[in-house]
Amino acid sequence: MQRINYHKLQGKSKEKRKSKKILIIFLIICSLGTSIILIKKGNNKDKNIKIGNNSSSQEIVEYILNISSYEAQIDVEVKSNKNSNKYKLKQKYINSQNNEQEVLEPSNIQGVKIIRENDKLKIENTQLSLTKIIENYQEITQNNLDLANFIENYKNNSNSKFKEEENQIVMETTVKTGNKYQKYEKLYVSKKDGKPIKIEIKDTNQNTIIYIKYNEIDIKKKKQS
């Protein structure tokens, strides 16, 4: 009859138990890793949720503040002590160093393009010089007509705030400059689709100096990491 080596069997049993423990630990680690990946994917999906009727005011404000580039057609009215000038413009904003505005109206400067490239301002499609454009149509060469300018001002002021007003959200900020004619800014945003409706820029006496109405806008957001 063959003898059974008790110590040998005991050793094999321990090895099996050890292998099972290692396998269990490995499975737990794999499970945790998969859970983390799924959670991250879920978070990324949350960041990319489309803005709509069910979006909160805070979500819509965050959506606006994360705009990176856009194309828009706007109506602009600029008031001064003497008169009021109206423009219809087409904007293409890539970033602060690369953007352009094309004049659609009035007819006497229709087709004029004001292009910013790396802090350089240039004019296209016109017989007028840059000097003449700045002298006669200075307002359309300034970056305060850009939605991005409002976003920057809003972010840079800790007292910026927003409120709900019927079917829109009103984002308000105070501009930190010495320009008394452009002191207060309000952006009205649709609660339905999160798109800008209009911007009002007011002087220190709360008179509207610049009024911008968004007829069309195609928005791109910053990529979330």
C-alpha positions in Angstrom: 0.0 0.0 0.0 1.4 3.4 -1.0 2.1 5.9 1.8 0.6 9.3 1.7 3.0 12.2 2.4 0.9 14.4 4.7 3.3 17.4 4.6 3.4 17.2 0.8 -0.4 17.3 0.6 -0.6 20.1 3.1 1.9 22.1 1.0 -0.1 21.6 -2.1 -3.3 22.7 -0.3 -1.6 25.9 0.9 -0.4 26.6 -2.6 -3.9 26.2 -4.0 -5.3 28.5 -1.3 -2.6 31.1 -2.1 -3.3 30.8 -5.8 -7.0 31.4 -5.2 -6.3 34.5 -3.0 -4.0 35.9 -5.8 -6.8 35.2 -8.4 -9.4 36.9 -6.2 -7.2 40.0 -5.6 -6.5 40.2 -9.3 -10.2 40.0 -10.1 -11.0 42.7 -7.5 -8.3 45.0 -9.0 -9.7 44.4 -12.6 -13.2 45.1 -11.3 -12.1 48.4 -9.7 -10.2 49.4 -12.8 -13.2 48.8 -15.0 -15.4 50.7 -12.5 -13.1 53.7 -12.6 -13.0 53.7 -16.4 -16.8 53.6 -16.5 -17.1 56.4 -14.0 -14.7 58.6 -16.0 -16.6 57.8 -19.2 -19.9 58.7 -17.4 -18.4 62.0 -16.2 -17.2 62.8 -19.7 -20.7 62.1 -21.0 -22.1 64.5 -18.3 -19.8 67.2 -19.5 -21.0 66.8 -23.1 -24.7 66.8 -22.3 -26.6 69.0 -24.8 -28.2 72.1 -23.4 -31.9 72.0 -23.5 -35.1 72.6 -21.6 -34.1 70.4 -18.7 -30.7 72.1 -18.2 -30.2 74.1 -15.0 -29.2 77.8 -15.0 -25.8 76.9 -13.7 -25.3 74.3 -16.5 -26.2 76.9 -19.1 -23.9 79.5 -17.6 -21.0 77.0 -17.5 -21.8 76.1 -21.1 -21.5 79.8 -22.1 -18.2 80.3 -20.2 -16.7 77.2 -21.9 -17.3 78.6 -25.5 -14.0 78.5 -27.4 -15.0 79.6 -30.9 -18.1 80.6 -32.8 -19.6 82.1 -35.9 -22.4 84.6 -35.7 -24.6 87.1 -37.5 -25.4 90.0 -35.3 -27.2 93.4 -35.4 -25.3 96.1 -33.6 -26.4 99.6 -32.5 -23.8 102.0 -31.1 -25.1 105.2 -29.5 -23.2 108.4 -28.7 -24.1 111.9 -27.6 -24.5 113.0 -31.2 -26.0 110.0 -33.1 -26.7 106.3 -33.4 -25.0 103.9 -35.8 -26.4 100.6 -36.8 -24.5 97.6 -38.4 -25.2 94.1 -39.5 -22.1 92.0 -39.0 -20.9 88.5 -39.6 -18.4 87.3 -37.0 -15.9 84.4 -37.0 -14.1 84.0 -33.7 -11.4 81.4 -33.5 -9.5 82.8 -30.5 -8.3 86.2 -29.2 -5.5 86.3 -31.7 -7.5 85.1 -34.7 -10.9 86.5 -35.5 -12.7 88.5 -38.2 -15.8 90.7 -38.7 -17.4 91.2 -42.1 -19.8 94.1 -42.6 -23.1 93.1 -44.2 -24.8 96.5 -43.7 -24.7 99.5 -44.2 -24.3 99.3 -48.0 -21.6 102.0 -48.2 -19.1 99.7 -46.3 -20.7 96.3 -47.2 -18.1 93.6 -47.7 -15.5 95.2 -45.5 -13.6 92.7 -43.4 -11.8 93.6 -40.2 -9.3 90.8 -39.5 -7.2 90.3 -36.4 -4.2 88.0 -36.7 -1.7 87.8 -33.9 -2.4 91.3 -32.6 -2.3 92.8 -36.1 -5.4 94.5 -37.5 -6.0 94.5 -41.2 -8.7 95.6 -43.5 -9.9 93.7 -46.7 -12.3 94.4 -49.5 -12.4 98.1 -49.3 -10.8 101.2 -50.9 -10.7 102.9 -47.5 -7.5 102.8 -45.5 -7.3 101.4 -42.0 -6.9 104.9 -40.7 -10.2 106.0 -42.4 -12.0 103.0 -41.0 -10.8 103.7 -37.5 -11.7 107.4 -37.8 -15.2 106.8 -39.2 -16.2 103.4 -38.0 -14.1 102.9 -34.9 -16.7 100.8 -33.1 -16.6 97.9 -35.5 -12.8 97.6 -35.1 -13.0 97.1 -31.3 -13.2 93.7 -29.6 -16.0 94.7 -27.2 -18.4 93.4 -29.9 -17.1 89.9 -29.4 -19.0 87.4 -27.2 -15.6 86.2 -26.0 -14.9 89.7 -24.6 -18.0 89.5 -22.4 -17.0 86.0 -21.3 -13.5 87.2 -20.3 -14.9 90.2 -18.4 -17.4 87.9 -16.6 -14.6 85.4 -15.5 -12.3 88.2 -14.4 -14.8 89.8 -12.0 -15.6 87.8 -8.8 -18.8 89.9 -8.4 -20.3 88.6 -11.7 -23.7 87.0 -11.3 -26.6 85.6 -13.1 -30.4 85.3 -12.6 -33.4 83.7 -14.2 -35.8 86.0 -16.0 -38.8 84.3 -17.6 -37.5 82.0 -20.4 -33.9 83.4 -20.3 -30.9 83.7 -18.1 -29.3 87.1 -17.5 -25.5 87.1 -16.9 -24.2 90.4 -15.5 -20.8 91.8 -14.9 -18.9 95.1 -14.3 -16.0 95.9 -16.6 -12.7 96.6 -14.8 -11.6 99.5 -17.0 -11.6 103.2 -16.7 -13.9 103.6 -19.7 -17.0 105.3 -18.3 -19.0 104.6 -21.5 -18.6 100.8 -21.2 -19.0 100.0 -17.5 -21.8 97.4 -17.2 -22.5 94.4 -19.4 -25.4 92.0 -19.6 -25.7 88.9 -21.7 -29.2 87.4 -22.2 -29.2 83.6 -22.9 -32.1 81.4 -24.0 -33.0 78.7 -21.5 -34.4 76.6 -24.3 -31.1 76.1 -26.2 -28.4 77.9 -24.3 -27.7 80.4 -27.1 -27.0 84.1 -26.6 -29.9 86.4 -27.4 -28.4 89.8 -26.9 -25.7 91.8 -25.1 -26.2 95.2 -23.5 -23.2 97.4 -22.7 -24.0 100.4 -20.5 -22.2 103.5 -19.2 -21.8 104.6 -15.6 -25.3 106.1 -15.7 -26.8 102.8 -16.9 -27.5 104.2 -20.4 -27.2 101.5 -23.1 -24.3 102.5 -25.3 -23.9 99.2 -27.3 -26.7 96.8 -28.1 -25.9 93.5 -29.8 -28.6 91.1 -31.1 -27.7 87.6 -32.1 -29.7 86.6 -35.2 -27.6 83.4 -35.7 -24.8 81.7 -33.8 -22.9 78.5 -34.2 -21.1 77.6 -30.9 -18.1 75.4 -30.2 -17.1 74.5 -26.6 -13.7 74.0 -25.1 -12.6 70.4 -25.2 -12.9 68.8 -21.8 -9.9 66.8 -20.5 
